[in-house]
Amino acid sequence: MKPLSSVFISGKEMLPLIEGGKGISISNGISAGAWAFAGGVGTFSAVNADAFDDNGNKIAQIYSGKTRKERHHELIRFAIEGGIQQARIAYEKAKGRGRIHMNVLWEMGGVEEILEGILEKSHALIDGITCGAGMPYRLAQISAQFKVFYVPIVSSARAFRALWKRAYHKFSDWMGAIVYEDPWRAGGHNGLSNQEDPLQPQDPYERVVALRKSMREVGLFHTPIVMAGGVWHLKEWQEWMDNEDLGPIAFQFGTRPLLTQESPISEAWKKKLMTLKPGDVLLNQFSPTGFYSSAIHNPFLQALRERSARQVSYCDIPTGEHHVPFGFGPRNRVVYVTSGDIEKVLSWINQGYTCGLKTPDQTLIFVSEEQAQEIHRDQIECMGCLSACRFSNWHQTLGSTGQKADPRSFCIQKTLQDVAHGGSVEDNLVFAGHNAYRFAEDPFYANGFVPTVEQLVQRICTGD
């Protein structure tokens, strides 16, 4: 394999190896600090990051506010304290080596207040801010205010141009790199646009060449592009290295760092990763963010698929084919469905899915009484973890959107917190990149071997 060329990221020349940030305590100060100590860019997540008391015990994020607004303010306080503590841990573990980045999602609730709250006390410990899941226009301004580099995550040249024209051209000196996150291959939330087919992956090389062309047009000749999504063995990416069309290039690893000794995920999760096969990670559209996301296919995801499949359209008055009356809910409210759909509805009811729930798309889905109660309870207990949420119709500036909450989605805060802290990997949302099946095929992990971060980085540098 070609020798790795160092790159200048967030103000420092270093190995072109980046740890991908993974939210809800999955990449933390320990894992990020270890990655930076190994010579790369370590990334801890500030999305509901864990905080600890004076005795080292994790502080449970229990919400006591009676209103959603009160709970939202509690969430922001938890996030700021957790982010400050994780920054300190990462900085201490890195011992001055590598770079430390903090990752946030632009669509998370209170993101600007959280960013400013963490940076006010920790800007000297953090070298850069990575941010995606939305269009983070104010990321550059906030980063420059605290003299910290910003590293936006984009999935197309088009998205970069929009960010540059609206905001980033004013703060170009503080741009540490640009992450290109492949929307078909990366884990977690993906930036597929309405013009792109989720079932037709495009060649990342051509898309990154287009991104570099757009960057050069505005004078960004030496700003590195970080390839994220689908990266496993660097020997498979040699044509990208020292490539004049691409310019300075680095590589982000999001999935492989999950299976390290420093990774905070549970042993059950690590064992699950070793058993995955091709196709076990699915691109789905159930996230309350409205984005596509990639997660391990498990009973939790299957239940969402089945819930969405038990769905029929309805009208409030007889209209065309929708002329068959159907009464549902405690008050037996009558709506009208088609003659073909009434047979499906009656079949689902006979199977125990007796509760009909309205969606924003003028459809009804059918769930069990127990499922309906859980959906209702989760919606009531919402704390505004997203700036806008399909599942609870929450919007942090508008309050309620005035739209129906979508029962086909789920409380993402609840499930990600649970799996991050030892909950079931079968009954929760478990994000992963589409290459996760390679753990089972890669001889490096034979016989259940789990490397340290340092061992993993050394292995990656060999090309494998």
Residue, then its C-alpha position, 0 to 999 in steps of 0.5 A: m500500500k502507498p505510505l500515508s501522507s499527513v494532512f493539515i487538519s484543524g491547525k495541525e499536521m497529522l495522520p489522515l485518520i479520523e474517528g467518526g463521532k457517534g451520538i448518545s455516549i457511543s464515542n466519548g472522551i476515552s475513545a476520542g482521547a485514545w484515538a488522538f493519542a494514537g496520532g489521529v483525530g479523536t471525536f467525542s459526541a456532545v449529543n446527550a453526553d454522559a456526566f459523572d458525579d464526584n465519585g465517578n458515578k454516571i449521573a442519570q438523565i432523569y427529567s422532572g419538569k412537568t412541561r416539555k419546555e421545562r424538560h427541554h431546558e433540563l436536557i440542555r443542562f445535561a448536555i452542556e455538563g456532559g460535553i464539558q466533562q467528555a472534553r476534559i477526559a479526551y484532552e487528558k487522554a490525548k496527552g497533547r497528541g493528535r486533535i480532539h473534535m467534538n461532534v454535534l447534530w445540527e438538528m438536535g434540540g438546543v444545539e446552539e445553546i449547547l455548543e456555546g455552553i460547552l465552548e465557554k468552558s472547554h474551548a481550550l480543550i477542543d480543536g474542532i467541531t464536526c457537525g452534520a444532520g442538517m444545514p449548520y449555517r451558524l456552525a462557522q460563526i460559533s466556532a470562530q467566536f471561540k477560536v475553534f475550527y469547524v468541520p461541516i459534514v456534507s453529502s454533496a457538492r451542492a450542500f457545500r455550496a449552499l453553506w459556503k454562500r450563505a455563511y462559511h465564506k465569512f469564516s474560511d480561516w477557521m474551516g478545519a476540513i470538510v467531511y464527505e459522508d456517503p449517504w448510502r454507506a455511512g451509519g447513523h443519519n444519512g444526508l440523502s436528498n429528494q433527488e437521490d434514489p436510496l436504492q441506487p448508490q452513487d460512486p463516491y469518487e465522482r461525488v468527492v471530485a465534484l466537491r473538490k471542484s466546488m471547493r477550489e472555485v472558492g479558493l479552498f485548495h488545501t483544505p482536506i476532504v475527509m471520506a466517511g462511510g464505507v471505509w474499512h481497509l485503506k488498501e482499497w482506497q489507494e487511488w484516492m491517495d496523492n490524487e491531484d483531482l481530490g487534493p488533500i484527503a483523509f479517511q474517517f472510521g465510524t464503525r471499526p472503532l466500535l469494536t475496541q477496548e476503549s469503546p463504551i458500548s456493551e459486550a452484547w453489542k460488540k458480540k452482535l457486531m461480530t455476527l453480522k452478515p451482508g445486508d444486515v444493516l438497513l437504510n430506513q426512513f423511520s427516524p423522527t428527524g425525517f432523515y434516512s438512517s442506517a441501522i442493524h436490522n433487528p426485532f426493533l426495526q422489524a417491528l417498525r416495518e411491520r407497524s408501517a405496513r399495517q396501514v390504510s388510507y382513510c377519508d373523514i367523509p365518503t369519497g370515491e372508493h373510500h365509502v366503507p365506514f369504520g369506527f375506531g378509538p374510544r369514541n368509535r369515531v367513523v372514518y371511511v376506507t376502501s372495500g379492499d382495505i376493510e378486509k385488511v383492517l379486520s384481519w389485523i384486529n383479529q391478530g390483536y392489533t386493535c388500536g387505530l392511530k392516525t398519521p399526518d398522511q391521512t392514514l391509519i396504522f394498527v397496533s396492539e393496546e400495549q403498543a398504543q400505550e407506549i407510543h402515547r406515553d413516549q410522546i407525552e414524556c418528550m423533552g425536545c431532544l430534536s429541534a423538530c420531531r415527527f414523533s411528537n410534533w415538537h418544534q423548539t421555536l414554534g412549540s407544536t407544529g400543529q401537525k399530527a404526531d407520526p406514530r410510525s416513528f419512535c422516541i429516538q432519545k429513549t432507545l439510543q440512551d437505552v442501548a448506549h447504557g447496556g440495554s438490549v441490542e435486539d429491542n433498540l435502535v442500533f446504528a452501524g455502517h453498511n460495512a459492519y458485516r466485515f467484522a466477521e470476515d476480517p482476520f484481524y478480529a478472529n477468535g473474538f479479538v477486540p483490539t485497543v484503539e492504538q492496535l486498531v490505528q496501527r492495523i489501519c496504517t498497514g492498509d488492513 
